[in-house]
Amino acid sequence: MEARATVKYARISSRKVKIVLDLIRNKPVVEAEAILKNTPKSGCEYVGKLLASAVANAVNNNNMDQDKLIVSECYATQGPTMKRIQPHAQGRAFRILKRTSHITLVVKELED
């Protein structure tokens, strides 16, 4: 039995989120929350909310025990890139790429 939560079109690069996801993969939920609160990365805000959502889905929809939950699977894929233009010298244009990502987090109940 597993519960999953996803966030689509998060305004952060998937490279930045993957660093945070590697820290919490295969960890108990309580430990993962502590890691996210004490890590100074911009992706922690997105992943923290996503973890809380996955835990709520597990507890409310699947009647799982919150103390036995473990982060079994988490990944980030690249979303669409917004293209913006910044003016540069001599009438040239410089392209700015604002990247997005789709983040998925799955929690499972640890069997005894």
C-alpha distances in whole Angstrom, upper triangle without the diagonal:
4,7,10,14,17,21,23,27,27,30,30,30,27,29,29,26,25,27,25,21,22,23,20,17,16,17,16,16,19,21,20,21,24,25,24,27,29,29,32,31,31,27,26,26,24,21,22,21,18,17,18,16,13,13,14,12,9,12,13,11,8,10,8,11,13,15,12,11,12,13,11,13,16,19,22,24,27,28,31,34,37,40,43,47,49,53,54,58,60,58,55,52,49,46,43,39,37,33,30,26,23,20,16,14,10,9,6,7,10,10,14
4,7,10,13,17,20,23,23,27,26,27,24,26,26,22,21,23,21,18,19,20,17,15,14,15,14,13,17,18,17,18,22,22,21,24,26,26,29,27,27,23,22,23,20,18,18,18,15,13,14,13,9,10,12,9,7,10,12,10,8,11,9,12,12,14,12,9,10,10,9,10,12,15,18,20,24,25,28,31,33,37,40,43,45,49,51,54,57,55,52,48,45,42,39,35,33,30,26,23,19,17,13,10,7,6,5,7,10,12,16
4,7,10,14,17,20,20,24,24,25,22,24,24,20,20,22,20,17,19,20,16,15,14,15,14,13,16,18,16,17,20,21,20,22,25,25,27,25,25,21,20,20,18,15,16,15,12,11,11,10,6,8,9,6,5,9,10,8,7,10,9,12,12,14,13,10,11,10,10,10,12,14,17,19,22,22,26,29,31,34,37,41,42,46,48,52,54,52,50,46,43,40,37,33,30,27,24,20,17,14,11,9,6,5,7,9,13,15,18
4,7,10,13,17,17,20,20,21,18,21,21,17,17,20,18,15,17,18,15,14,14,15,15,13,17,18,15,16,20,20,18,21,24,23,25,23,22,18,18,18,15,13,14,13,9,9,11,8,5,8,10,7,8,11,12,11,11,14,13,15,14,17,15,12,12,10,10,9,9,12,13,15,19,19,22,25,27,31,33,37,39,43,44,48,51,49,46,42,39,36,33,29,27,24,20,17,13,11,7,6,4,6,9,12,15,18,21
4,7,10,14,13,17,17,19,16,19,19,15,16,19,16,14,17,18,15,15,16,17,16,14,17,18,15,15,19,19,17,19,22,21,23,21,19,16,15,15,12,10,11,10,6,8,9,6,5,9,9,8,10,13,13,12,13,16,15,17,15,18,18,14,14,11,12,11,10,11,12,14,17,16,20,22,24,28,30,34,36,39,41,45,48,46,43,39,37,33,30,27,24,21,17,14,11,8,6,6,7,9,12,15,18,21,24
4,6,10,10,14,14,15,13,17,17,13,14,17,15,13,17,18,16,15,18,18,19,16,19,20,17,17,20,20,17,20,22,21,22,19,18,14,15,14,10,10,12,10,7,9,11,9,8,12,13,11,13,16,17,15,17,19,19,21,19,22,21,17,16,14,14,12,10,10,10,11,13,13,16,18,20,24,26,30,32,36,38,42,44,42,39,36,33,29,26,23,20,17,14,11,7,6,4,6,9,12,15,18,21,24,28
4,7,7,10,11,13,12,15,15,12,14,17,15,14,17,19,17,17,20,20,21,18,21,22,18,18,21,20,17,19,22,20,21,18,15,12,13,12,8,9,11,9,7,11,12,10,11,14,15,14,16,19,19,18,20,22,22,23,21,24,24,20,19,16,17,14,12,11,10,11,12,11,14,16,17,21,23,27,29,33,35,38,41,39,36,32,30,26,23,20,17,14,11,8,6,5,7,9,12,15,18,22,24,27,31
4,6,9,11,12,11,15,15,13,15,18,17,16,19,21,20,20,22,23,24,22,25,25,21,21,24,23,20,22,25,23,22,19,17,14,16,14,11,12,15,13,11,14,16,14,14,18,18,17,20,22,22,21,23,26,25,27,25,28,27,23,22,19,20,17,14,12,10,10,10,8,10,13,14,18,20,24,26,30,32,36,38,36,33,30,27,24,21,18,15,12,8,7,4,7,9,12,15,18,21,25,27,30,34
4,6,8,10,10,14,14,13,15,18,17,17,20,22,21,22,25,26,27,24,27,27,23,23,25,24,21,23,25,23,22,19,15,13,16,15,11,13,16,15,13,17,18,16,18,21,21,20,23,26,25,25,26,29,29,30,28,30,30,26,25,22,22,19,16,14,11,10,9,6,8,9,11,14,17,20,23,26,29,32,35,32,30,26,24,20,17,14,11,9,5,5,6,8,12,15,18,21,25,28,30,34,37
4,6,8,9,12,11,10,13,15,14,14,18,19,19,20,23,23,24,22,24,24,20,20,22,21,17,19,21,19,18,15,12,10,12,11,8,10,13,12,11,15,16,15,16,20,20,20,22,25,25,25,26,29,28,29,26,28,29,25,24,20,21,18,15,13,10,10,10,8,10,11,12,15,17,21,22,26,28,32,35,32,30,26,24,20,17,14,11,9,5,5,6,8,11,14,17,20,24,27,29,33,36
4,7,9,12,11,11,14,16,15,16,19,20,21,22,25,26,27,25,26,26,22,21,24,22,18,20,22,19,17,14,11,10,13,12,9,12,15,14,14,17,19,18,20,23,23,23,26,28,28,28,30,32,31,32,29,31,32,28,26,23,24,21,18,16,12,12,11,9,10,9,10,13,14,17,19,23,25,28,31,29,27,23,20,17,14,11,8,7,5,7,9,11,15,17,21,23,27,30,32,36,39
4,6,8,7,7,11,12,12,13,16,17,18,19,23,23,25,23,25,24,20,20,22,19,16,18,19,16,15,11,8,7,11,11,9,11,14,14,14,17,19,19,20,23,24,24,26,28,29,29,30,32,31,32,29,30,30,27,25,21,23,20,16,14,10,11,10,10,11,10,11,14,15,18,19,23,25,28,31,30,27,23,20,17,14,11,8,6,5,6,9,10,14,16,20,23,26,29,31,35,37
4,5,6,7,9,11,12,13,15,17,18,19,23,23,26,24,26,25,21,21,23,20,18,20,21,17,16,12,10,9,13,13,12,13,16,17,16,18,21,21,21,24,26,26,27,30,31,31,31,34,32,33,30,31,31,28,25,22,22,19,15,13,9,9,7,9,10,9,11,14,15,18,20,23,24,28,31,29,26,23,19,16,13,10,8,5,5,6,9,10,14,16,20,23,26,30,31,35,37
4,5,5,6,9,10,10,12,15,16,16,19,21,23,22,24,23,19,20,22,19,17,20,20,17,17,13,11,9,12,14,11,12,15,16,15,17,20,19,19,22,24,24,25,28,29,28,29,31,30,31,28,29,29,25,22,19,19,16,12,9,6,6,6,8,11,11,14,16,19,22,23,27,28,31,34,32,29,26,23,19,16,13,11,8,7,5,8,8,11,14,17,20,23,27,28,31,34
4,6,5,7,9,10,11,13,15,16,19,21,23,23,25,23,19,21,22,19,17,20,20,16,15,12,11,10,13,15,13,13,17,18,17,18,22,22,22,24,26,26,27,30,32,31,31,34,31,32,29,30,30,26,23,19,20,17,13,11,8,9,9,12,14,13,16,18,20,22,23,27,27,31,33,32,29,26,22,20,17,14,13,10,10,9,11,11,14,16,19,22,25,28,29,32,35
4,6,6,7,9,11,12,14,15,19,20,22,21,22,21,17,18,19,16,14,16,16,13,12,8,8,6,10,12,11,11,14,16,15,17,20,20,21,23,25,25,26,29,30,30,31,33,31,31,28,29,28,25,22,19,20,17,14,12,9,11,11,13,16,15,17,19,20,23,23,27,27,31,34,33,30,27,23,21,17,15,13,11,11,10,12,11,14,16,19,21,25,28,28,32,34
4,5,5,6,9,10,11,12,16,17,19,18,20,18,14,15,17,14,12,15,15,12,12,9,8,5,8,10,8,8,11,13,12,13,16,17,17,19,21,22,23,25,27,27,27,29,27,27,24,25,25,22,19,15,17,14,10,9,7,9,10,12,15,16,18,20,22,25,26,29,30,34,37,36,33,29,26,23,20,17,15,12,10,8,10,8,11,12,15,18,21,24,25,29,31
4,5,5,6,9,10,10,14,15,18,18,20,18,14,16,18,14,13,16,17,13,14,11,11,8,10,13,12,10,13,15,14,14,18,18,18,20,23,22,23,26,28,27,27,29,27,27,25,25,24,21,18,14,15,12,9,7,6,9,11,14,17,17,20,22,24,27,28,32,32,36,39,37,34,31,28,25,22,19,17,14,13,10,11,9,11,12,15,17,20,23,24,27,30
4,6,5,7,10,11,14,15,18,18,19,17,14,15,16,12,11,15,14,11,11,9,10,8,10,13,13,11,14,16,15,15,19,20,19,21,24,24,25,27,29,29,29,31,28,28,25,25,25,22,19,15,16,14,11,10,10,13,14,17,20,20,22,24,26,28,29,32,33,36,39,38,35,32,28,26,23,20,19,16,15,13,14,12,14,14,17,19,21,24,24,28,30
4,5,5,7,9,13,13,15,14,16,13,10,12,12,9,8,11,11,8,10,7,9,6,6,10,10,8,10,13,12,12,15,17,16,18,21,21,22,24,26,26,26,28,25,25,22,22,22,19,16,13,15,13,10,10,10,14,15,18,21,21,23,25,27,30,30,34,34,38,41,40,37,34,30,28,24,22,20,17,16,14,14,11,13,12,15,16,19,22,22,26,28
4,5,5,6,10,11,13,13,15,13,10,12,13,11,9,13,14,11,13,11,12,9,9,12,11,8,10,13,11,11,14,15,14,16,19,19,19,22,24,24,24,25,23,23,20,20,20,16,13,10,11,9,6,7,8,12,14,17,20,21,24,26,28,31,32,36,36,40,43,42,39,35,32,29,26,23,21,18,16,13,13,9,10,9,11,13,16,19,19,23,25
4,6,5,9,10,13,14,16,13,11,13,14,11,11,15,15,12,14,12,14,12,12,15,14,11,14,16,15,14,17,19,17,18,22,22,21,24,27,27,26,27,24,24,22,21,20,17,14,11,11,10,8,9,10,14,16,19,23,23,26,28,30,33,34,37,38,41,44,43,40,37,33,31,28,25,23,20,19,16,16,13,13,12,13,15,17,20,19,23,25
4,6,9,8,12,12,13,10,8,11,11,8,9,12,11,9,12,11,14,11,10,14,14,11,12,16,15,13,16,18,17,18,21,22,21,23,26,27,26,27,24,23,20,19,19,16,13,11,12,12,10,12,13,17,19,22,25,26,28,30,32,35,35,39,39,42,46,45,42,39,35,33,29,27,25,22,21,18,18,15,15,13,15,15,17,19,19,22,24
4,6,6,8,8,10,8,5,8,10,7,8,12,12,11,14,13,15,12,10,13,13,10,10,14,12,10,13,15,14,14,18,18,18,20,22,23,22,23,20,19,16,16,15,13,9,7,9,10,9,11,13,17,20,22,25,26,29,32,33,36,37,41,41,45,48,47,44,41,37,34,31,28,26,23,21,18,17,14,13,10,11,11,14,16,15,19,21
4,6,9,10,12,11,8,12,13,11,12,15,16,15,17,16,18,14,13,16,15,12,13,16,13,11,15,16,14,15,18,18,17,20,22,22,21,22,19,19,17,17,15,12,9,6,6,7,7,9,12,16,19,21,25,26,29,32,34,37,38,42,43,46,49,48,45,41,38,35,32,29,27,23,21,18,17,13,12,9,10,10,12,14,14,17,20
4,7,9,12,10,9,13,14,13,14,17,18,17,20,19,21,18,17,19,18,15,15,18,16,13,16,17,14,14,18,18,16,19,22,22,20,21,17,17,15,14,12,10,6,5,5,7,9,12,16,19,22,25,28,30,33,36,38,41,42,46,46,50,53,52,48,45,42,39,36,33,30,27,25,22,20,16,14,11,10,9,10,12,11,14,16
4,6,8,6,6,10,11,10,12,14,15,15,19,18,20,17,15,18,18,14,14,16,15,12,14,16,14,13,17,18,16,18,21,22,20,20,17,16,13,12,11,9,6,6,8,10,11,14,17,21,24,26,30,31,34,37,39,42,42,46,47,50,53,52,49,46,42,40,36,33,31,28,26,23,21,17,16,12,12,10,11,12,11,14,16
4,6,5,6,9,10,11,12,14,16,16,20,20,22,19,16,18,18,15,14,16,15,11,13,15,13,11,15,16,14,15,18,19,18,17,14,12,10,8,7,6,4,6,9,12,13,17,20,23,26,28,32,33,35,39,40,44,44,48,49,52,56,54,52,48,45,42,39,36,33,30,28,24,23,19,17,13,12,9,10,10,9,12,14
4,5,5,6,9,10,10,12,14,15,19,19,20,17,14,16,15,12,11,13,12,8,9,12,10,8,12,13,12,12,16,17,16,16,13,11,8,8,8,6,5,6,10,12,13,16,18,22,25,26,30,31,33,37,38,42,42,46,47,51,54,53,50,46,43,40,37,34,31,28,26,23,21,17,15,11,11,8,10,10,11,14,16
4,5,5,6,9,10,11,13,15,18,19,20,18,15,16,17,14,11,14,14,10,11,14,13,10,13,16,14,14,18,20,19,18,15,12,9,8,9,8,9,10,13,16,16,19,21,25,28,29,32,34,35,39,40,43,44,47,48,52,55,54,51,48,45,42,38,36,33,30,28,25,24,20,18,15,15,12,13,13,13,17,17
4,5,5,6,9,10,11,12,16,17,19,17,14,16,17,14,12,15,15,12,13,16,15,13,16,19,17,18,21,23,22,21,18,16,12,11,12,11,9,10,13,15,15,18,20,24,27,29,32,33,35,38,39,42,43,46,47,50,54,53,50,47,43,41,37,35,32,29,27,25,23,20,19,15,15,13,15,15,14,18,18
4,5,5,6,9,10,11,14,14,16,14,11,13,13,10,9,12,12,9,11,14,12,12,15,17,16,17,20,21,21,21,17,16,13,12,13,11,9,8,11,13,12,15,17,21,23,25,28,29,31,34,36,39,39,43,44,47,50,49,46,43,40,37,34,31,28,26,23,21,20,16,15,12,13,11,13,15,15,18,20
4,5,5,6,9,10,13,14,15,13,10,11,12,9,7,10,11,8,9,12,12,11,14,16,16,16,19,21,21,20,18,16,13,12,14,12,11,10,14,15,14,17,18,22,24,25,28,29,31,34,35,38,39,42,43,47,50,49,46,43,40,37,33,31,28,26,23,21,20,17,16,13,14,13,15,16,17,21,22
4,5,5,6,9,12,14,16,14,11,13,15,12,10,13,14,12,12,16,16,14,17,20,19,19,22,24,24,23,21,19,15,14,16,14,13,13,17,18,17,19,21,24,26,28,31,31,33,36,37,39,40,43,44,47,51,50,47,44,41,38,35,32,30,28,26,24,23,20,19,16,18,16,18,19,19,22,23
4,6,5,6,10,11,13,12,9,12,14,11,10,13,14,12,13,17,16,16,19,21,20,21,24,26,25,25,22,21,17,16,17,16,14,13,16,16,15,17,18,22,24,26,29,29,31,33,34,37,37,41,41,44,48,47,45,41,38,36,32,30,27,25,24,21,21,18,18,15,17,16,18,20,19,23,24
4,6,5,8,9,10,9,6,8,10,8,6,10,11,10,11,14,15,15,17,19,19,20,23,24,24,25,22,21,18,17,19,16,15,13,16,16,14,15,16,20,21,23,26,26,28,30,31,34,34,38,39,42,45,44,42,39,35,33,29,27,24,22,20,19,18,15,16,14,16,16,19,20,21,24,26
4,6,8,10,11,11,7,9,12,10,8,11,13,12,12,16,17,16,18,21,21,22,24,26,26,26,24,22,18,18,20,18,17,16,19,20,18,19,19,23,24,25,28,28,29,32,33,35,35,38,39,43,46,45,43,40,36,34,31,29,26,24,23,21,21,18,19,17,19,18,21,22,23,27,28
4,6,9,12,12,9,11,14,13,11,15,16,15,16,19,20,19,22,24,24,25,27,29,29,29,27,25,21,20,22,20,19,18,21,21,19,20,21,24,26,27,30,30,31,33,33,36,35,39,39,42,46,45,43,40,36,35,31,29,27,25,24,23,23,20,21,19,21,21,23,24,25,28,29
4,6,9,9,7,10,13,11,11,14,16,15,16,19,20,20,22,24,25,26,28,30,30,30,28,26,23,22,23,21,19,17,20,20,17,18,18,21,23,24,27,26,28,30,30,33,32,36,36,39,43,42,40,37,33,31,28,26,24,22,21,20,21,18,19,18,20,20,23,25,25,29,30
4,7,9,8,10,13,13,12,15,17,17,18,21,22,22,25,27,27,28,30,32,32,33,30,29,26,26,27,24,22,20,23,22,19,19,19,22,22,24,26,25,26,28,28,30,29,32,33,36,39,39,37,34,30,29,25,24,21,20,20,19,21,19,21,20,23,23,26,28,29,32,34
4,5,6,8,10,10,11,14,15,16,18,20,20,22,24,25,26,28,29,31,31,32,30,29,26,26,27,24,22,19,21,20,17,16,15,18,18,20,22,21,22,24,25,27,27,30,31,34,37,37,34,31,28,26,22,20,18,17,16,16,17,16,18,18,21,22,25,27,28,32,34
4,6,6,8,9,11,13,14,15,17,18,20,21,23,24,26,27,29,30,31,32,30,30,26,27,28,25,23,20,22,20,17,16,14,17,16,17,19,18,19,21,22,24,24,27,28,32,35,34,32,29,25,23,19,18,15,14,13,13,15,14,17,17,21,22,26,28,29,33,35
4,5,6,6,8,10,11,12,14,16,16,18,20,21,23,24,26,26,27,29,27,27,24,25,25,22,20,17,19,17,13,12,11,13,14,15,18,17,19,21,22,25,26,29,30,34,37,36,33,30,26,24,20,18,15,13,12,11,12,10,13,13,17,19,22,25,26,30,32
4,6,5,6,8,10,10,12,14,15,16,18,20,21,22,24,25,26,27,25,24,21,21,22,19,17,15,18,16,13,14,13,16,17,18,21,21,22,25,26,29,29,33,34,37,40,39,37,33,30,28,24,22,19,17,15,14,14,12,14,13,16,17,21,23,24,28,30
4,6,5,6,9,10,11,13,14,16,17,19,20,22,23,24,25,26,25,24,21,22,23,20,19,17,19,18,15,15,14,17,18,18,20,21,21,24,25,28,28,32,33,37,40,39,36,33,30,27,24,22,18,17,15,14,14,12,14,14,17,18,22,24,25,29,32
4,6,5,6,9,10,11,12,14,16,17,19,20,21,22,23,25,23,24,20,22,23,19,18,15,18,16,13,13,11,14,15,15,17,18,19,22,23,27,28,31,33,37,40,38,36,32,29,26,23,20,17,15,12,11,11,9,11,11,15,16,20,22,24,28,31
4,5,5,6,9,10,10,12,14,15,16,18,20,20,21,22,21,21,18,19,20,16,15,12,14,13,10,10,10,14,15,16,19,20,22,25,26,30,30,34,36,39,42,41,38,35,31,29,25,22,19,17,14,12,11,8,9,8,12,13,17,19,21,25,27
4,5,5,6,9,10,11,12,14,15,17,18,20,21,21,19,19,16,17,18,15,14,12,15,15,12,14,14,17,19,20,22,23,25,28,29,32,33,36,38,41,45,43,41,37,34,31,28,25,22,20,17,15,15,12,12,10,13,13,17,19,20,24,26
4,5,5,6,9,10,11,12,14,15,16,18,19,20,19,19,16,18,19,16,16,14,17,16,14,15,15,18,19,19,22,23,24,27,28,32,32,36,38,42,45,43,41,37,34,31,28,25,22,20,17,15,14,11,12,11,13,14,17,19,22,25,28
4,5,5,6,9,10,11,12,14,15,16,17,19,17,18,15,17,18,14,14,11,14,13,10,12,12,15,17,17,20,22,23,26,28,32,33,37,39,42,45,43,41,37,34,31,28,25,21,19,16,13,11,8,8,7,10,11,15,17,20,23,26
4,5,5,6,9,10,11,12,14,15,16,17,15,15,12,14,14,11,10,9,12,11,10,12,13,17,19,20,23,25,26,30,31,35,36,40,41,45,48,46,44,40,37,34,31,28,25,22,19,16,14,11,9,7,8,8,12,14,16,20,23
4,6,5,6,9,10,11,12,14,15,15,14,14,11,13,15,12,12,11,14,15,14,16,17,20,22,22,25,27,28,32,33,36,37,41,43,47,50,48,46,42,39,36,33,30,26,24,21,19,17,14,12,10,11,10,14,15,17,21,23
4,5,5,6,9,10,10,11,13,14,14,15,12,15,16,13,14,12,15,14,13,15,16,19,21,21,23,25,27,30,32,36,37,41,43,47,49,47,45,41,39,35,32,29,26,23,20,18,15,12,11,9,10,10,13,15,18,22,24
4,5,5,6,9,10,10,11,13,11,13,11,14,14,10,11,9,11,11,11,14,15,18,21,21,24,26,28,32,34,37,39,42,44,48,51,49,46,43,40,37,33,30,27,24,21,18,15,12,9,7,7,7,10,12,15,18,21
4,5,5,6,8,10,10,11,9,10,7,10,11,8,9,10,12,13,13,16,18,21,24,24,28,30,31,35,37,40,42,45,47,51,54,52,49,46,43,40,36,33,30,27,24,21,18,15,13,10,9,7,9,10,13,17,19
4,5,5,6,8,9,10,10,11,9,12,13,11,13,13,16,16,16,19,20,23,26,25,28,30,32,35,37,41,42,46,48,52,54,52,50,46,44,40,37,34,31,28,25,22,20,17,15,12,12,10,12,13,16,19,22
4,6,5,5,7,9,9,11,10,14,14,12,13,13,15,15,15,18,19,22,24,24,27,29,31,35,37,40,42,46,48,52,54,52,50,46,43,40,37,34,31,28,24,22,18,16,13,11,10,9,11,12,16,18,21
4,6,6,5,6,6,8,8,11,11,8,11,12,13,14,15,18,20,23,26,26,29,32,34,37,39,43,45,49,50,54,57,55,52,49,46,42,39,36,33,30,27,24,20,17,14,12,9,8,8,9,12,15,18
4,6,6,5,5,7,6,10,11,10,13,14,16,17,18,22,24,26,29,29,32,35,36,40,42,45,47,51,53,56,59,57,55,51,48,45,42,39,35,33,29,26,23,21,18,15,13,11,11,10,14,16,18
4,6,6,8,10,10,14,15,13,16,17,19,20,20,23,25,27,30,29,32,35,36,40,41,45,47,51,53,57,59,57,55,51,48,45,42,39,36,33,29,27,24,21,19,17,15,13,14,14,17,19,21
4,6,8,11,12,16,16,14,16,17,18,19,20,22,24,26,28,28,31,34,35,39,41,45,47,50,53,57,59,57,54,51,48,45,42,38,35,33,29,26,23,21,18,16,14,13,13,13,17,19,21
4,6,9,11,14,13,12,15,16,16,17,19,22,24,26,29,29,32,35,37,41,43,47,49,52,54,58,61,59,56,52,50,46,43,40,37,34,30,27,24,21,18,16,13,11,11,10,14,15,18
4,7,9,12,12,11,15,17,17,19,21,24,27,29,32,32,35,38,40,43,45,49,51,55,57,60,63,61,58,55,52,49,46,42,39,36,33,30,26,24,21,18,15,13,12,10,14,14,17
4,6,9,8,8,11,13,14,17,19,22,25,28,31,31,34,37,39,43,45,48,50,54,56,59,62,60,57,54,51,48,44,41,38,35,32,29,25,22,19,16,13,10,9,7,10,11,14
4,6,6,7,11,13,15,18,20,23,26,29,32,33,36,39,41,44,46,50,51,55,56,60,63,61,59,55,52,49,45,42,39,36,33,30,27,24,21,17,15,11,10,7,9,11,12
4,6,5,9,12,14,17,18,21,24,27,30,31,34,36,38,42,43,47,48,52,53,57,60,58,56,52,49,46,43,40,36,34,31,28,25,22,19,15,14,10,10,8,10,13,14
4,6,9,12,14,17,19,23,25,29,32,33,36,38,40,44,45,49,50,53,55,58,61,60,57,54,51,48,44,41,38,36,33,30,27,24,21,17,15,12,11,9,9,12,12
4,7,10,12,15,17,21,24,28,31,32,36,38,40,43,45,49,50,54,55,58,61,60,57,54,51,47,44,41,38,35,32,29,26,23,20,16,14,10,8,5,5,8,9
4,7,9,12,14,18,21,24,27,28,32,34,36,40,42,45,46,50,51,55,58,56,54,50,47,44,41,37,35,32,29,25,23,19,16,12,10,6,6,5,6,9,12
4,6,9,11,15,18,21,25,26,30,32,34,38,40,43,44,48,49,53,56,54,51,48,45,42,38,35,33,29,27,23,21,17,14,11,9,5,5,6,6,10,13
4,6,7,11,14,18,21,23,26,28,31,34,36,39,41,44,46,49,52,51,48,44,41,38,35,31,29,26,23,20,17,14,11,7,6,5,7,9,10,13,16
4,7,10,14,17,21,23,26,28,31,34,37,40,42,45,47,50,53,51,48,45,42,38,35,32,30,26,24,20,17,14,11,8,6,5,6,9,9,12,16
4,7,11,13,17,19,23,25,28,31,34,37,39,42,43,47,49,48,45,41,38,35,32,29,26,23,20,17,14,11,8,6,5,7,9,12,13,16,19
4,7,10,14,16,20,22,24,27,30,33,35,39,40,43,46,44,41,38,35,31,28,25,23,19,17,13,11,8,6,4,6,9,12,15,16,19,22
4,7,10,13,16,18,21,24,27,30,32,35,37,40,43,41,38,35,31,28,25,22,20,16,14,10,8,6,6,7,9,12,15,19,20,23,26
4,7,9,13,15,18,20,23,26,28,32,33,37,39,37,34,31,28,24,22,18,16,12,10,6,6,4,6,9,12,15,18,22,23,26,30
4,6,10,12,15,18,21,24,27,30,31,35,37,35,32,29,26,22,20,16,15,11,9,6,5,6,9,12,15,18,21,25,26,29,33
4,7,8,12,15,18,21,23,27,28,32,34,32,29,25,22,19,16,13,11,8,6,5,6,9,12,15,18,22,25,28,30,33,36
4,6,10,13,16,19,22,26,27,31,33,31,28,24,22,18,16,12,10,7,5,4,6,9,12,16,19,23,26,29,31,34,38
4,7,10,13,16,19,23,25,28,30,28,25,21,19,15,14,10,9,7,6,7,9,13,16,20,23,26,29,33,35,38,42
4,6,10,13,16,19,21,25,27,24,21,18,15,12,10,6,6,5,6,9,12,15,18,22,25,29,32,35,37,41,44
4,7,10,13,17,19,23,25,22,19,16,14,10,8,6,5,6,8,11,14,17,21,24,28,31,34,38,40,43,46
4,7,10,13,16,19,21,18,16,12,10,7,6,5,6,9,11,15,18,21,24,28,31,34,38,41,43,47,50
4,7,10,13,17,18,16,14,10,8,6,5,6,7,11,13,17,20,23,27,30,34,37,40,44,46,49,52
4,7,9,13,15,12,10,6,6,5,6,9,11,14,17,21,24,27,30,33,37,40,44,47,49,52,55
4,6,10,13,11,9,6,5,6,7,11,12,16,19,23,26,29,32,35,39,42,45,49,50,54,57
4,7,9,7,6,5,6,9,10,14,16,20,23,26,30,32,36,39,43,46,49,52,54,58,60
4,7,6,5,5,6,10,12,15,18,21,25,28,32,34,38,40,44,47,51,54,55,59,62
4,6,6,8,9,13,15,19,22,25,28,32,35,38,41,44,48,51,54,57,59,62,65
4,6,9,11,15,18,21,24,27,31,34,38,40,44,47,50,53,57,60,62,65,68
4,7,10,13,16,19,22,25,29,32,36,38,42,45,49,52,55,59,60,64,67
4,7,10,13,16,19,22,26,29,33,35,39,42,46,49,52,56,57,61,64
4,6,10,13,16,19,22,26,29,32,35,39,42,45,49,52,54,57,60
4,7,10,13,16,19,23,26,29,33,35,39,42,46,49,51,54,57
4,7,10,12,16,19,23,26,29,32,36,39,42,46,47,51,54
4,6,9,13,16,20,22,26,29,33,36,39,43,44,48,51
4,6,10,13,16,19,23,26,29,32,36,39,41,44,47
4,7,10,14,16,20,23,27,30,33,37,38,42,45
4,7,11,13,17,20,23,27,30,33,35,38,42
4,7,10,13,17,20,23,27,30,32,36,39
4,6,10,13,17,20,23,27,29,32,35
4,7,10,14,17,20,24,26,29,33
4,7,10,14,17,21,23,26,29
4,7,10,14,17,19,22,26
4,7,10,14,16,19,22
4,7,10,13,16,19
4,7,9,13,16
4,6,9,13
4,6,9
4,7
4
